[in-house]
Amino acid sequence: MIKQLGSMIIMGAVILTGCSDNTESKKEIPYSGELNHVHGIGYAGDNGGLYFAAHTGLKIYREGSWFAVSDDFFDYMGFNAID
């Protein structure tokens, strides 16, 4: 009985660890490439950035610099920035 209980506790811990969300939030990285085929432009939130939705993901223009979202290179068709 104790052996079964110990196994159940270990399995529960393994399952809960696998379900935890340890991913980091999206990061902006400097961008110096081309920006073409833009699907939408808009301000999102109050971070002062102008967002451009393109075939190669989101590009952000903020305070005179360009950024790209580092882990999200989706093709943003039908982009709308809402707050």
C-alpha angles and dihedrals in degrees: 000000000000090000091054092047090051091050091050092051092049092047091048091052091049092050094047092048090052091051097050119110107232095152118128120239120260113286130212117225128189112271127203103161132103124290111211138147096031116193098189146354128207151134115257119195124326101300094109096240128131108219123214117194111208142159089271098050136269120334120191129204111201131160094345096311135099124229137180128205103252102215105031117071098158125146102252105212114174095014117184124178111212132170 
